[in-house]
Amino acid sequence: MKIRSKAPLRLGLAGGGTDLNTYCDIYTGYVLNSTISLYVHCTIEERDDGKIVLESSDMNQITELDSSLSLTLNGNMDLYKGVYNRIVKEYVKKPLSFNMSTYSDVPSGSGLGGSSTLVVAIIKAFTEWLNLPLGEYDIARLAFDIEREDIGIVGGAQDQYAATFGGFNFMEFYENKRVIVNPLRVKNWIIDELEASIVLYFTNITREASQIENEKKSLLSDEKSLQAMHEVKEDATKMKEALLKGDIRLFSDILGKSWEAKKRVSNSISNSEIDKVYNLAMECGAYSGKVSGAGGGGFMFFMVEPTKKLQLIHELNKQQGEVINFEFVKDGTKGWRIVQ
């Protein structure tokens, strides 16, 4: 039997960074995001020889292990091992033998929440295979605990919840890892207009998000950085209201303002290449834009009058990166069985 799963990547629209525990445990964090038609995929195939084979097709990584109750975390495919260890320890209580293969529609370090989405997809595949009693909040919380606590990767919590729930969500982050996901009922015409107004651009710069997030955590003791984070949080609420009303121009203005505030949090959020591309987009008629995710590279997206979209795409494709087509998607992670 084969099990497949997929989990959608997300665009961070506003509030990113306020989901870090050093911020939300004290001030409460607000994040607005939405999932898009780019995914992380996972396949599990049962074995009966006491072996585990883990493969990341897009990263060209493969490792073979003896099945056991716990796999050693040593820097080699730890996300996969971390999920396995939790599933075995908390649910099945016995070693498993299987092949697992994954791949992502985008490169690692792209700013769309890839590592967390990978963990969600793997958990969903195990859930489908083993009939585990895990709901949406359970999967997202488990993914967070594995990545942030078991493995020790620094970051927030929005990515795990976005990949699990799917759609447009306004998320609230409180102390003690308490999260409330508020699904937004965005009208279809607003989503269509938003898609018509957004250009998604991959900079071809990949970066380690945890390094930037770690720097943000240390900077929150600085009054200037903290005030900027408060502005980023406030913008998430304002952008949610603009989105629900379909005021795309106001949405765009808030996006630009929030990007300027986010750059004040840390010097590593932007760089000369990002600034060059941003300025080019503004010259081509874009209203605003920002980097999705922690910053420093990965994907950027720009808001533009739809009649000027093609010109912007043409100019961006002359740069070192490329424009990527996408749609917003309403569903979160999915899993299914293939009976052979």
FINU-803954 format. One record per residue (C-alpha): residue in three letters; x, y, z. Coordinates in steps of 0.5 Angstrom, whole numbers. Layout:
FINU-803954
type / px / py / pz
ALA / X / Y / Z
...
//
This chain:
FINU-803954
type / px / py / pz
MET / 0 / 0 / 0
LYS / 2 / 7 / -2
ILE / 0 / 13 / 2
ARG / 1 / 20 / -1
SER / 0 / 27 / 2
LYS / 1 / 34 / 1
ALA / 1 / 41 / 4
PRO / 0 / 48 / 1
LEU / 6 / 53 / 2
ARG / 4 / 60 / 5
LEU / 4 / 67 / 3
GLY / 6 / 72 / 9
LEU / 1 / 78 / 8
ALA / 2 / 81 / 15
GLY / 4 / 81 / 22
GLY / 10 / 76 / 21
GLY / 15 / 75 / 26
THR / 10 / 77 / 32
ASP / 9 / 69 / 32
LEU / 16 / 68 / 35
ASN / 15 / 66 / 43
THR / 19 / 72 / 45
TYR / 14 / 77 / 42
CYS / 7 / 73 / 43
ASP / 9 / 71 / 50
ILE / 9 / 78 / 52
TYR / 5 / 82 / 47
THR / 0 / 77 / 43
GLY / 2 / 76 / 36
TYR / -3 / 77 / 30
VAL / -1 / 74 / 23
LEU / -5 / 75 / 17
ASN / -3 / 69 / 11
SER / -6 / 65 / 6
THR / -4 / 58 / 3
ILE / -3 / 58 / -5
SER / -2 / 53 / -10
LEU / 5 / 51 / -9
TYR / 6 / 45 / -5
VAL / 10 / 40 / -1
HIS / 9 / 33 / -3
CYS / 10 / 26 / 1
THR / 9 / 19 / -1
ILE / 10 / 13 / 4
GLU / 11 / 6 / 2
GLU / 10 / 0 / 7
ARG / 16 / -5 / 8
ASP / 17 / -11 / 11
ASP / 25 / -12 / 12
GLY / 26 / -8 / 18
LYS / 29 / -2 / 14
ILE / 27 / 6 / 13
VAL / 29 / 9 / 7
LEU / 28 / 17 / 7
GLU / 29 / 21 / 1
SER / 28 / 28 / -1
SER / 28 / 28 / -8
ASP / 29 / 36 / -9
MET / 35 / 36 / -4
ASN / 38 / 30 / -7
GLN / 39 / 27 / 0
ILE / 37 / 20 / 1
THR / 39 / 16 / 8
GLU / 38 / 8 / 10
LEU / 37 / 6 / 17
ASP / 35 / 0 / 21
SER / 28 / 1 / 24
SER / 28 / 2 / 31
LEU / 24 / 6 / 37
SER / 28 / 12 / 36
LEU / 32 / 15 / 30
THR / 38 / 19 / 32
LEU / 38 / 27 / 31
ASN / 45 / 28 / 28
GLY / 43 / 34 / 23
ASN / 42 / 29 / 17
MET / 34 / 29 / 15
ASP / 33 / 31 / 22
LEU / 26 / 33 / 20
TYR / 24 / 27 / 18
LYS / 27 / 23 / 24
GLY / 24 / 28 / 29
VAL / 17 / 26 / 26
TYR / 18 / 19 / 26
ASN / 20 / 19 / 33
ARG / 14 / 23 / 36
ILE / 9 / 18 / 32
VAL / 13 / 12 / 35
LYS / 13 / 15 / 42
GLU / 6 / 18 / 43
TYR / 2 / 13 / 38
VAL / 4 / 7 / 35
LYS / 10 / 4 / 41
LYS / 13 / 0 / 36
PRO / 18 / 1 / 30
LEU / 16 / 2 / 23
SER / 19 / 0 / 16
PHE / 18 / 4 / 10
ASN / 20 / 8 / 4
MET / 19 / 16 / 5
SER / 20 / 20 / -1
THR / 18 / 28 / -1
TYR / 19 / 34 / -6
SER / 17 / 41 / -6
ASP / 15 / 45 / -11
VAL / 20 / 51 / -9
PRO / 27 / 51 / -7
SER / 29 / 51 / 1
GLY / 30 / 57 / 4
SER / 24 / 61 / -1
GLY / 20 / 64 / 5
LEU / 14 / 61 / 4
GLY / 14 / 56 / 10
GLY / 18 / 50 / 7
SER / 21 / 47 / 13
SER / 14 / 47 / 17
THR / 10 / 45 / 11
LEU / 14 / 39 / 10
VAL / 13 / 37 / 17
VAL / 6 / 38 / 16
ALA / 6 / 34 / 10
ILE / 10 / 28 / 13
ILE / 5 / 28 / 19
LYS / -1 / 28 / 15
ALA / 2 / 22 / 11
PHE / 3 / 18 / 18
THR / -4 / 20 / 20
GLU / -7 / 17 / 14
TRP / -3 / 11 / 14
LEU / -4 / 9 / 21
ASN / -11 / 12 / 22
LEU / -8 / 17 / 28
PRO / -13 / 21 / 32
LEU / -10 / 28 / 30
GLY / -15 / 34 / 28
GLU / -12 / 40 / 25
TYR / -10 / 44 / 31
ASP / -7 / 37 / 33
ILE / -3 / 36 / 27
ALA / 0 / 44 / 27
ARG / 1 / 44 / 35
LEU / 5 / 37 / 34
ALA / 9 / 40 / 28
PHE / 11 / 46 / 32
ASP / 13 / 42 / 38
ILE / 18 / 37 / 33
GLU / 21 / 43 / 29
ARG / 22 / 48 / 35
GLU / 23 / 44 / 41
ASP / 25 / 37 / 39
ILE / 30 / 39 / 33
GLY / 31 / 46 / 36
ILE / 30 / 50 / 30
VAL / 28 / 58 / 31
GLY / 22 / 60 / 28
GLY / 15 / 62 / 29
ALA / 8 / 58 / 29
GLN / 4 / 61 / 23
ASP / 7 / 56 / 18
GLN / 5 / 50 / 21
TYR / -2 / 52 / 22
ALA / -3 / 55 / 15
ALA / 0 / 49 / 12
THR / -5 / 45 / 16
PHE / -12 / 49 / 16
GLY / -11 / 52 / 9
GLY / -14 / 58 / 6
PHE / -14 / 66 / 9
ASN / -13 / 66 / 16
PHE / -12 / 71 / 21
MET / -8 / 68 / 27
GLU / -8 / 70 / 34
PHE / -1 / 68 / 38
TYR / -1 / 68 / 46
GLU / 3 / 65 / 51
ASN / 4 / 58 / 53
LYS / 4 / 56 / 45
ARG / -4 / 58 / 45
VAL / -6 / 59 / 38
ILE / -13 / 61 / 35
VAL / -14 / 60 / 28
ASN / -20 / 65 / 25
PRO / -21 / 63 / 18
LEU / -23 / 69 / 14
ARG / -29 / 68 / 9
VAL / -26 / 72 / 3
LYS / -31 / 73 / -3
ASN / -29 / 70 / -9
TRP / -29 / 77 / -13
ILE / -24 / 79 / -8
ILE / -20 / 73 / -9
ASP / -20 / 74 / -16
GLU / -18 / 81 / -16
LEU / -13 / 80 / -11
GLU / -10 / 74 / -16
ALA / -10 / 79 / -21
SER / -6 / 85 / -17
ILE / -1 / 80 / -15
VAL / 6 / 78 / -18
LEU / 10 / 73 / -14
TYR / 17 / 73 / -16
PHE / 23 / 69 / -13
THR / 29 / 72 / -12
ASN / 34 / 66 / -13
ILE / 37 / 68 / -6
THR / 36 / 62 / -1
ARG / 37 / 64 / 6
GLU / 37 / 60 / 13
ALA / 30 / 63 / 16
SER / 32 / 61 / 23
GLN / 38 / 65 / 23
ILE / 34 / 71 / 21
GLU / 29 / 69 / 26
ASN / 34 / 68 / 32
GLU / 37 / 75 / 30
LYS / 30 / 78 / 31
LYS / 29 / 75 / 38
SER / 35 / 78 / 40
LEU / 33 / 85 / 38
LEU / 27 / 85 / 41
SER / 30 / 88 / 47
ASP / 32 / 94 / 43
GLU / 26 / 99 / 43
LYS / 27 / 101 / 36
SER / 26 / 94 / 34
LEU / 20 / 93 / 39
GLN / 16 / 99 / 36
ALA / 17 / 96 / 29
MET / 14 / 90 / 31
HIS / 8 / 93 / 34
GLU / 7 / 97 / 28
VAL / 7 / 90 / 24
LYS / 2 / 87 / 29
GLU / -2 / 93 / 28
ASP / -2 / 92 / 20
ALA / -4 / 85 / 20
THR / -11 / 87 / 24
LYS / -12 / 93 / 19
MET / -10 / 89 / 13
LYS / -15 / 84 / 15
GLU / -21 / 89 / 15
ALA / -18 / 92 / 8
LEU / -18 / 85 / 5
LEU / -25 / 83 / 8
LYS / -28 / 89 / 5
GLY / -25 / 88 / -2
ASP / -21 / 95 / -2
ILE / -15 / 92 / -5
ARG / -11 / 99 / -6
LEU / -12 / 100 / 2
PHE / -9 / 93 / 2
SER / -3 / 95 / -2
ASP / -2 / 101 / 2
ILE / -2 / 97 / 9
LEU / 3 / 92 / 5
GLY / 8 / 98 / 3
LYS / 8 / 101 / 10
SER / 8 / 94 / 14
TRP / 15 / 92 / 9
GLU / 18 / 99 / 12
ALA / 16 / 97 / 19
LYS / 19 / 90 / 18
LYS / 26 / 93 / 15
ARG / 27 / 97 / 22
VAL / 26 / 90 / 26
SER / 33 / 88 / 23
ASN / 38 / 90 / 18
SER / 38 / 83 / 15
ILE / 31 / 83 / 13
SER / 33 / 86 / 6
ASN / 39 / 87 / 2
SER / 42 / 91 / -4
GLU / 39 / 86 / -9
ILE / 32 / 86 / -5
ASP / 32 / 93 / -5
LYS / 34 / 94 / -13
VAL / 28 / 89 / -15
TYR / 23 / 93 / -10
ASN / 25 / 100 / -13
LEU / 25 / 97 / -20
ALA / 18 / 94 / -19
MET / 16 / 101 / -16
GLU / 18 / 104 / -23
CYS / 14 / 99 / -27
GLY / 8 / 102 / -23
ALA / 7 / 97 / -17
TYR / 4 / 100 / -11
SER / 8 / 96 / -6
GLY / 11 / 90 / -4
LYS / 15 / 86 / 1
VAL / 19 / 79 / 2
SER / 15 / 73 / 4
GLY / 17 / 70 / 11
ALA / 23 / 72 / 15
GLY / 27 / 76 / 10
GLY / 34 / 76 / 7
GLY / 31 / 73 / 0
GLY / 27 / 68 / -2
PHE / 20 / 70 / -5
MET / 18 / 77 / -6
PHE / 11 / 79 / -8
PHE / 8 / 86 / -11
MET / 1 / 89 / -11
VAL / 0 / 92 / -18
GLU / -6 / 95 / -22
PRO / -8 / 89 / -26
THR / -7 / 93 / -33
LYS / 0 / 94 / -31
LYS / 2 / 87 / -29
LEU / 4 / 84 / -35
GLN / 9 / 90 / -36
LEU / 12 / 89 / -29
ILE / 13 / 81 / -30
HIS / 17 / 83 / -36
GLU / 21 / 87 / -33
LEU / 22 / 83 / -27
ASN / 24 / 77 / -31
LYS / 30 / 81 / -34
GLN / 33 / 80 / -27
GLN / 36 / 74 / -24
GLY / 30 / 71 / -21
GLU / 23 / 69 / -24
VAL / 16 / 70 / -24
ILE / 12 / 64 / -21
ASN / 5 / 63 / -23
PHE / 0 / 61 / -17
GLU / -7 / 61 / -14
PHE / -10 / 62 / -7
VAL / -12 / 55 / -5
LYS / -18 / 54 / 1
ASP / -16 / 47 / 3
GLY / -10 / 45 / 8
THR / -6 / 39 / 8
LYS / -9 / 33 / 5
GLY / -7 / 25 / 5
TRP / -10 / 19 / 1
ARG / -9 / 12 / 0
ILE / -7 / 8 / -6
VAL / -9 / 1 / -6
GLN / -5 / -3 / -11
//
